[in-house]
C-alpha cells in the first residue's frame, strides 16, 4: 500500500539531535524474520559463551531469538487477560456491535481524529485474517480457517521446539507467541487452533494456554468447562531451592453468563460456549517434573460486577536474600464495586521447612488508577531484574468509562502510556516516572525489558504532535542505562549515562551501509550480553539519507531484527542522526499509514 504523507521530525526530536565527528556505530543490525506481512521482535535468550558484547566478539554467540509474524491486526490478543488491559466487563466480546466498542475505546482513551479507521482495522483485520470479527464469529464464519490465514505465527532461531498443535484440529491454525526463554526452552502462549464441528462450523477450544517448551500449562481449576476451555498465560520463569517455576495467570471461574457450559458435554463444540469470558488470577506452575506439573495461586480470587484479573509478568531471584524469588505484574485492587488493575510486587511466604507456601502482594504507589478521580485505566509492572529494579507502564485513560469523554486530563496533548521505574526491595515501592531528554512531557510508550545491568529497552514517542483530536505519534525503540554506575561491569559510560533512540546508536554514517536499511520502531528484549531483539522498518537497499526522517524509494517492510553490540565500540562512536530540513515525502511504504498508526498504539506485552 503506497503512502503519500509528509513525514516531519518534531521540534522535540530536534532538541536532542547534534552531529559528532565519530565514526562507526554501537550496534550491527541483522534481520531475524521477514517472511510474514508484518514481523515483530519478541524474546531473546541469554548466552553462556560471552558476558559483554561491547568488549568481546559476539559474532558466534547465537542467542535464541523469537519473532512474531502477523498478517493483519490482531484485534484480540492471546497475551492479555482482558483487551487493552481495560475491558474488565468484556464489552469487546459480549456486545452485539463489537466494532462500536473499539470505536468507543478510541474515542474515550486515545481520542485520535482517526478513530473510525482505527476501529475498522482492529475489528475487521486485513485480507480475511486477523481482526476481532473473525475470531468472535468463528463458529459461523463463512470461509475456512487455514494455516495460510492464521494470523499470528511464532518463529524461533536455533531449532527450539514449541508446543504441539491440539490433536484433531485444523493444522496450522493455532496462534503462538514466545514471551521468554529458560535456557533453550521457550515460554509463551498458544491458542488451540480451530476444529470442524459441522459442515461450516469452526470451534476454538481455548483462546490461550501457556506453555513451557512442549508442555501445556493447565488451569488452576479442573472442573468443566475450565478444564477444557479455561485460559492460562505464561511469561517468565525462576528457579528456587532446586525447583523450576513458570509464572503467569490462570482462569479460575467464568465471568457473566455461563450458557449451561458447566453442564453440557464437550462444551468447546457448542455455539453458546464460544468466547467464554474468564476471571483470572496470578499463578505459578512447578515445572520441575514436566510430567507432573502443579499450579498454585499468587493472588486470591474475588468476584463482582466487573471481572477479576491478575497476572505475574516477570520474575527474578534476589541474590542478597538467599536467592528468594521476586515476582511483578498486576493485581486487582477492589475499590467498592470496582476491580482496579494495578501494578504490584509479589513476595513469597514460607513454611517451617523453607518451602514456598504462599505469596504476599505489595502495591506500587504512584500507579493507582484513582488518585485524582480515575485518570488512568491500568498499570502493570512489565519486568524486574536481580537488582530488584522494576519497570512498568501506567495508561492515562478513562477507567470503565466513569468520566465524560473529554474529562480525563491530557498531558501535552496526549492520553499517554507513562513509563516508570520502582525498587522492589523497598517496603513501600514507589514509581518514579521517566522525564527529560527523549522522555519529554507527555511522551508515551512501553517499557519492555531490563537486564541485570539496568539497561532498559522499549519504545517511546519520537515526536510531540498533538494526538488528542490529532494524529498518532511515531514511536522509536530506545535504550536507557538507569542508575547503573554502581553495578559491577556496567556499560552506562558507553551510553553517556543517558537514554537514546536506538536509531542514533545504529547510525554508522554510511548511506550505503547495512544499518541504513533500518529504522528501529521498538526494542522488545535485551539479554545480559547486551544483544537486543527489536522490530524495525526496513527499506531494502537503504534509505536515501541517514537522517531520522529519510525517505525510501523502494518498499518498506516491518521486520524483526537483532541488534548486536560492536566489539570495541565506545561513546565516541555514537553519531546522532540529523533531520532533513524539508518535509520528506515517503513513497512505496509497503505497510501503509494504518499499520504505522496501529504500531503507535499496540502494546504487545512480551512480559
C-alpha atoms as one frame of an Amber mdcrd trajectory, in Angstrom:
protein
   0.000   0.000   0.000   1.549   3.280  -1.039   1.723   6.186   1.309   1.986
   9.868   0.387   2.158  11.508   3.762   4.550  14.260   4.767   6.871  12.878
   7.449   8.348  15.566   9.692  10.700  15.292  12.625   9.164  17.098  15.581
  10.603  20.027  17.442  11.233  17.919  20.500  13.266  15.446  18.461  15.338
  18.246  17.034  16.340  19.336  20.521  18.239  16.119  21.106  19.951  15.860
  17.731  23.500  17.004  17.198  26.259  15.875  14.899  29.572  14.447  16.089
  32.766  13.573  14.317  32.681   9.955  15.477  32.564   7.034  13.039  31.025
   3.559  13.092  28.118   2.801  15.460  27.341   0.902  18.651  25.285  -1.900
  17.077  25.141  -4.029  13.963  21.649  -4.917  12.705  20.686  -8.354  11.416
  17.289  -9.431  10.066  15.793 -12.299  12.049  12.452 -12.775  10.291  10.678
 -11.109   7.378   8.533 -13.887   5.894   5.172 -12.526   7.062   3.340  -9.351
   6.127   4.337  -7.863   9.497   7.145  -9.197  11.717   7.827  -8.187  15.313
  10.767  -8.904  17.583   9.944 -10.851  20.721  12.199 -12.653  23.206  15.957
 -13.265  23.240  17.800 -15.862  25.304  20.847 -15.418  27.483  24.201 -16.646
  26.137  26.766 -18.588  28.132  29.825 -18.047  25.926  30.174 -14.256  26.375
  29.349 -11.705  29.072  29.722  -8.335  27.298  29.456  -7.895  23.547  30.980
  -4.400  23.750  34.305  -5.962  24.801  34.024  -9.469  23.319  33.401 -10.872
  19.857  29.757 -11.955  19.790  29.563 -12.943  16.135  29.154 -16.586  17.146
  27.222 -16.040  20.386  23.983 -17.136  18.668  21.300 -16.468  21.262  17.864
 -17.892  20.575  15.687 -15.130  19.124  11.906 -15.334  18.891   9.794 -13.360
  16.441   6.085 -12.908  15.914   4.742 -12.908  12.382   1.359 -11.416  11.589
  -0.822 -10.961   8.519  -3.112  -8.263   9.902  -4.155  -6.503  13.083  -4.952
  -8.995  15.849  -7.999  -7.360  17.411  -7.941  -9.989  20.164  -4.647 -10.659
  21.997  -3.767 -14.043  23.443  -1.208 -12.435  25.788  -3.675 -10.213  27.667
  -6.208 -11.306  30.258  -8.511  -8.532  29.014  -8.229  -6.452  25.872  -6.080
  -3.322  26.261  -5.877  -4.315  29.968  -9.074  -2.280  30.103 -12.103  -4.349
  29.173 -12.891  -5.985  32.515 -16.573  -6.267  31.584 -15.705  -7.965  28.250
 -17.690  -5.469  26.219 -15.439  -6.215  23.237 -16.707  -9.816  23.356 -20.313
  -9.504  24.516 -21.809  -6.572  22.691 -23.888  -7.084  19.542 -21.938  -4.362
  17.746 -18.405  -5.202  18.858 -16.882  -2.857  16.325 -18.543   0.098  18.056
 -16.795  -0.904  21.296 -13.427  -0.457  19.582 -14.543   2.930  18.331 -15.730
   3.873  21.830 -12.428   2.811  23.383 -10.530   5.001  20.929 -12.921   7.927
  21.463 -12.508   7.838  25.248  -8.973   6.578  25.809  -6.987   7.745  22.769
  -9.126  10.464  21.185  -7.412  10.401  17.794  -9.117  12.085  14.877  -8.845
   8.742  13.047 -10.868   6.581  15.463 -13.164   5.303  12.699 -10.243   3.893
  10.713  -8.566   2.716  13.915 -11.658   0.724  14.934 -12.070  -0.751  11.456
  -8.529  -2.081  11.457  -8.827  -3.743  14.849 -12.273  -5.179  14.166 -12.121
  -6.219  10.508  -8.457  -7.206  10.232  -6.649  -7.497   6.905  -7.297  -9.728
   3.886  -9.536 -12.207   5.730  -7.010 -12.600   8.515  -6.807 -11.072  11.958
  -9.336  -8.695  13.404 -11.772  -9.347  16.222 -14.799 -10.012  13.998 -13.414
 -13.199  12.508 -12.371 -14.602  15.888 -15.578 -13.722  17.730 -17.756 -15.175
  14.960 -15.602 -18.174  14.087 -18.325 -20.737  14.761 -20.380 -19.478  11.832
 -17.623 -17.894   9.751 -18.268 -18.447   6.014 -14.675 -19.158   4.930 -12.360
 -21.857   6.303  -9.675 -21.301   8.925  -6.364 -22.497   7.497  -2.645 -22.310
   8.150  -2.431 -19.751   5.345  -4.743 -17.274   7.065  -3.614 -17.988  10.635
  -2.833 -14.501  11.846  -0.100 -14.957  14.463   2.859 -17.268  13.974   5.953
 -17.744  16.128   9.455 -18.106  14.706  12.498 -19.083  16.762  16.109 -19.304
  15.605  18.181 -22.311  16.531  15.610 -25.077  16.242  13.800 -24.549  19.547
  10.797 -26.845  19.999   7.402 -25.251  20.589   4.087 -26.526  21.878   2.395
 -29.036  19.584  -0.936 -28.454  17.912  -4.081 -29.848  19.514  -4.693 -33.267
  18.017  -7.566 -33.323  15.556  -7.697 -29.570  14.993  -7.072 -27.925  11.629
  -3.328 -27.993  11.017  -1.542 -24.673  11.428  -4.436 -22.688  12.902  -3.064
 -22.329  16.437  -1.655 -18.859  17.133   1.622 -18.848  19.105   3.614 -16.141
  20.879   7.006 -16.770  22.554   7.452 -14.454  25.542  10.683 -15.689  27.093
  13.344 -18.357  27.279  14.591 -20.555  30.098  17.907 -21.551  28.587  16.857
 -23.106  25.288  13.283 -23.746  26.453  10.636 -21.404  25.079   7.929 -19.945
  27.318   4.801 -18.437  25.827   1.157 -18.774  24.892  -0.750 -20.643  22.217
  -4.363 -20.810  21.148  -5.931 -24.201  20.470  -6.497 -23.574  16.801  -9.819
 -24.451  15.195 -11.733 -27.674  14.718 -14.597 -28.626  12.403 -17.785 -29.286
  14.360 -20.107 -29.306  11.360 -20.201 -28.587   7.668 -19.398 -24.902   8.205
 -18.736 -24.552  11.925 -15.288 -23.742  13.306 -14.925 -24.078  17.073 -11.986
 -22.866  19.149 -11.342 -24.780  22.352  -9.408 -22.021  24.104  -8.062 -18.572
  23.361  -4.738 -19.094  25.152  -2.790 -21.775  27.019   0.609 -21.056  28.450
   3.392 -23.454  27.561   6.848 -24.406  28.812   8.745 -25.974  25.943   6.409
 -28.591  24.505   4.275 -28.867  27.651   0.938 -27.085  28.080   0.258 -25.366
  31.408  -3.212 -26.263  32.653  -5.671 -24.065  34.593  -5.764 -23.984  38.370
  -9.411 -25.184  38.322 -10.076 -28.596  36.767 -13.900 -28.651  36.660 -15.688
 -28.149  33.352 -15.649 -26.085  31.265 -12.401 -24.632  32.688 -10.549 -27.920
  32.322 -11.243 -27.890  28.579 -11.674 -24.202  27.761 -10.067 -22.258  30.613
  -7.282 -19.897  29.595  -3.758 -19.727  31.002  -0.849 -17.445  30.134   2.896
 -17.855  30.773   5.508 -15.098  30.770   8.698 -15.945  32.697  10.436 -18.476
  34.952  12.643 -18.705  38.023  14.494 -21.363  39.982  14.418 -21.673  43.757
  15.509 -24.367  46.185  16.221 -26.812  43.372  12.825 -26.372  41.727  11.856
 -24.685  38.462   8.771 -22.463  38.257   6.886 -20.672  35.463   4.774 -17.591
  36.212   1.651 -16.164  34.612  -2.115 -16.300  35.049  -4.944 -18.821  35.033
  -8.712 -18.751  34.721 -10.478 -19.692  37.963 -14.131 -19.112  37.029 -16.439
 -17.942  34.258 -17.411 -14.285  34.278 -21.009 -13.467  33.414 -23.440 -15.752
  31.612 -22.338 -19.390  31.731 -24.794 -20.501  28.984 -25.094 -24.000  30.554
 -21.471 -24.605  29.577 -20.767 -26.086  33.008 -23.178 -28.958  32.403 -23.124
 -29.764  28.674 -20.727 -32.375  27.348 -17.866 -31.204  25.124 -18.636 -27.513
  25.753 -15.978 -26.336  23.303 -18.007 -27.803  20.428 -21.165 -25.841  21.306
 -22.058 -22.497  19.749 -23.180 -20.956  23.047 -19.844 -21.770  24.697 -17.650
 -19.959  22.193 -15.951 -16.817  23.530 -16.445 -17.603  27.212 -15.166 -14.841
  29.499 -12.994 -15.786  32.462 -11.879 -14.368  35.766  -8.095 -14.833  36.043
  -5.691 -14.949  38.975  -1.905 -14.765  39.094  -0.309 -18.209  39.428   2.950
 -20.167  39.404   3.467 -23.616  37.927   6.063 -26.014  39.355   7.580 -27.440
  36.158  10.482 -29.283  37.797   8.935 -32.516  36.539   7.091 -31.701  33.320
   5.250 -34.995  33.620   3.655 -33.927  36.905   3.215 -30.139  36.808   1.413
 -28.489  39.706  -0.090 -24.990  39.837  -0.664 -22.705  42.827  -2.107 -19.244
  43.328  -0.167 -15.999  43.784  -3.230 -13.799  44.273  -6.561 -14.586  45.911
  -9.812 -14.578  43.968 -12.757 -12.225  44.037 -15.917 -11.730  42.006 -18.253
  -8.839  41.271 -19.985  -6.891  38.521 -16.564  -6.460  36.913 -14.267  -9.390
  36.222 -11.266 -10.158  38.434  -7.914 -10.100  36.641  -4.340 -10.543  37.881
  -1.109 -11.758  36.333   2.592 -12.277  37.016   4.537 -10.820  34.088   8.156
 -11.287  35.214  10.294 -12.995  37.853  13.791 -12.797  39.286  15.727 -14.045
  42.294  17.198 -11.780  44.946  20.926 -12.609  45.321  21.052 -10.524  48.510
  18.313 -12.537  50.219  19.157 -16.227  49.792  18.089 -16.156  46.132  14.442
 -15.849  47.112  12.112 -15.119  44.194  10.566 -11.717  43.489   7.638 -11.515
  41.068   5.979  -8.496  39.433   2.868  -7.881  37.367  -0.546  -6.562  38.299
  -3.407  -7.418  40.633  -6.991  -6.252  41.120  -7.443  -3.820  43.978 -11.094
  -3.884  44.918 -12.469  -0.399  45.488 -16.176  -0.650  46.282 -17.533  -2.448
  43.191 -14.514  -1.588  41.027 -11.773  -4.110  40.219  -8.744  -1.902  39.566
  -5.838  -3.484  37.614  -2.760  -2.015  39.323   0.957  -2.769  39.294   2.291
  -4.950  42.100   5.258  -6.825  43.530   4.649 -10.374  44.806   6.887 -11.803
  47.550   6.948 -15.415  48.789   5.978 -16.725  52.204   7.460 -19.961  53.540
   6.546 -22.945  55.673   8.741 -24.190  58.506  10.715 -26.329  56.066  11.642
 -23.369  53.891   9.293 -24.256  51.039   7.164 -21.571  49.383   3.612 -21.824
  50.708   2.091 -18.548  49.515   2.631 -15.010  48.271   2.055 -11.521  49.598
   1.187  -8.520  47.418   2.850  -5.090  47.604   1.217  -2.274  45.670   3.453
   0.226  43.858   2.453   3.707  44.926   2.078   6.275  42.182   0.489   3.715
  39.868  -3.001   3.613  41.391  -5.835   4.353  38.985  -7.881   6.793  41.021
  -5.569   9.229  42.826  -7.445  12.148  41.277 -10.670  10.565  40.144  -9.870
   7.740  37.710  -7.404   9.366  35.321  -5.736   6.007  34.463  -7.243   2.738
  33.290  -4.434   0.279  34.074  -0.931  -0.005  35.435   1.333  -3.023  35.101
   4.886  -3.943  36.082   6.431  -5.500  32.985   9.871  -6.690  34.158  12.264
  -6.901  37.107  15.986  -7.698  37.345  18.326  -9.076  40.021  18.972  -5.555
  41.300  15.212  -5.516  42.022  14.690  -2.674  39.555  11.063  -2.856  38.427
   9.879  -1.268  35.182   6.309  -0.641  34.087   3.613   1.466  32.463   0.539
   3.406  33.585  -2.042   4.166  30.881  -3.737   7.527  31.110  -7.378   6.971
  30.229 -10.999   6.556  31.231 -11.390   3.611  33.616 -14.658   1.763  32.898
 -15.954   4.948  31.207 -16.537   6.546  34.600 -15.873  10.055  33.322 -17.162
  12.007  30.352 -15.279  11.565  27.085 -13.253  14.757  27.452 -12.951  14.777
  31.233  -9.690  12.846  31.696  -6.861  15.412  31.727  -4.423  15.053  28.845
  -0.683  15.649  29.176   0.799  17.817  26.441  -1.891  16.745  24.002  -1.770
  13.015  24.717  -3.534  10.316  26.737  -0.139   8.718  27.073   1.094   5.397
  28.399   3.504   6.678  31.072   6.805   4.913  31.811   8.168   4.354  35.325
  10.702   2.524  37.465  10.457   1.328  41.072  12.521  -0.511  43.690  11.087
  -3.905  44.635  13.313  -4.126  47.727  11.539  -1.166  49.314   8.943  -1.930
  51.963   6.695   0.517  50.102   7.700   0.587  46.420   7.013   3.874  44.668
   7.014   4.648  40.945   9.392   7.251  39.527   8.146   8.418  36.135  10.820
   8.942  33.488  11.440  12.518  32.380  13.973  14.596  30.488  15.698  14.044
  27.149  13.727  11.627  24.983  11.179  11.254  27.804   9.639  14.661  27.204
   6.490  15.824  28.995   3.529  13.918  27.617   5.650  11.238  25.925   4.081
   7.791  25.850   5.494   4.378  25.146   6.115   0.936  26.591   8.694  -0.475
  28.987   9.608  -3.871  27.558  12.633  -5.392  29.294  15.518  -4.711  31.682
  18.693  -6.784  32.052  20.903  -7.133  35.131  22.990  -4.106  34.077  19.868
  -1.909  34.447  19.722  -1.438  30.677  16.061  -0.793  29.913  14.649  -1.181
  26.409  11.251  -0.297  24.984   9.667   2.288  22.740   8.810   5.963  23.146
   7.138   8.766  21.201   9.550  10.290  18.687   7.512  13.446  18.125   5.303
  15.669  20.253   2.480  16.442  17.830  -0.939  16.597  19.432  -2.619  13.170
  19.496  -5.915  14.214  21.105  -8.028  15.397  18.162  -4.922  14.901  16.053
  -2.700  12.227  14.559  -0.927   9.280  16.139   2.688   9.934  17.069   5.565
   7.994  15.561   7.492   5.839  18.012  11.093   4.677  18.166  12.915   1.979
  20.103  15.106   3.180  22.967  17.706   2.023  25.483  18.249   3.625  28.889
  21.008   2.605  31.365  19.139   3.558  34.531  21.189   4.313  37.681  23.738
   1.742  36.537  27.023   3.342  37.603  27.229   1.324  40.828  26.802  -2.050
  39.105  29.978  -4.088  38.583  30.826  -4.234  34.878  28.171  -1.690  33.945
  28.203  -0.237  30.440  26.476   3.075  31.161  29.533   5.096  30.085  29.168
   3.767  26.547  25.722   5.390  26.519  26.978   8.596  28.177  24.714   7.703
  31.134  21.591   8.742  29.254  18.707   7.383  27.204  18.934   7.093  23.421
  16.771   6.286  20.459  18.363   3.149  19.057  18.362   4.756  15.608  21.129
   7.061  16.852  23.184   4.115  18.092  22.871   2.144  14.850  23.931   5.043
  12.605  27.312   4.309  11.020  27.171   7.409   8.817  27.088   5.389   5.600
  24.105   5.828   3.270  25.028   2.588   1.514  25.733   0.663   4.712  23.677
  -2.241   6.025  22.383  -0.348   9.059  20.868   2.428   6.947  18.257  -0.031
   5.690  16.560   0.052   9.111  14.736   2.371  11.490  14.098   0.758  14.890
  10.490   1.260  15.986  10.517  -0.971  19.086  13.010  -2.762  21.329  11.381
  -5.874  22.743  14.016  -7.654  24.841  17.667  -7.422  25.910  19.964 -10.051
  27.405  22.861  -9.548  29.810  25.424  -9.602  26.998  23.679  -6.535  25.558
  22.077  -8.117  22.468  18.634  -6.698  21.667  15.597  -8.222  19.978  13.741
  -5.457  18.131  11.225  -4.509  15.441  12.234  -2.292  12.531  11.006  -0.710
   9.347  13.274  -1.934   6.551  13.893  -0.167   3.242  15.665  -2.722   1.064
  18.809  -1.143  -0.345  18.753   1.677   2.165  17.007   4.965   2.916  18.032
   7.964   0.805  19.961   9.582   3.669  20.961   8.614   7.204  18.545  11.134
   8.732  15.716  10.209  11.078  13.075  11.140   8.522  14.766   9.897   5.361
  12.591   8.643   2.513  12.542   5.195   0.948  12.408   4.966  -2.838  11.564
   1.279  -2.670   9.184  -0.639  -0.417   9.228  -0.543   3.363   8.540  -3.707
   5.333   8.156  -4.413   9.024  10.804  -6.963  10.079  12.153  -8.433  13.285
  15.839  -7.753  13.874  18.699  -8.476  16.249  20.988  -5.655  17.410  24.432
  -6.937  18.388  26.894  -4.583  20.120  30.086  -3.949  18.171  33.190  -5.247
  19.929  35.281  -2.243  20.983  32.594   0.373  20.392  32.589   3.348  22.770
  30.651   6.562  23.302  32.899   8.186  20.697  31.253   6.013  18.040  27.791
   7.497  18.569  26.546   9.540  15.615  23.209  11.162  16.284  21.081  11.222
  13.188  20.132  14.596  11.777  16.763  15.607  10.366  16.203  16.542   6.748
  15.347  20.241   6.703  12.400  19.965   4.332   9.421  17.663   4.812  10.145
  14.347   3.144   7.524  12.561   1.094   7.839   8.837   1.748   6.879   6.626
  -1.182   6.313   2.939  -1.620   5.650   2.183   2.024   4.571  -1.422   1.889
   2.626  -1.373   5.142   0.849   1.939   4.893  -0.303   4.621   7.247  -2.860
   2.458   9.037  -0.192  -0.026  10.085   2.017   2.742  11.397  -0.976   4.074
  13.266  -1.563   0.680  14.803   2.102   0.300  15.663   1.937   3.566  17.539
  -0.738   2.137  19.782  -0.343  -1.597  20.185   1.258  -2.506  23.454   2.305
  -6.043  22.740   3.231  -7.158  26.206   6.010  -9.638  25.981   6.041  -9.833
  29.752
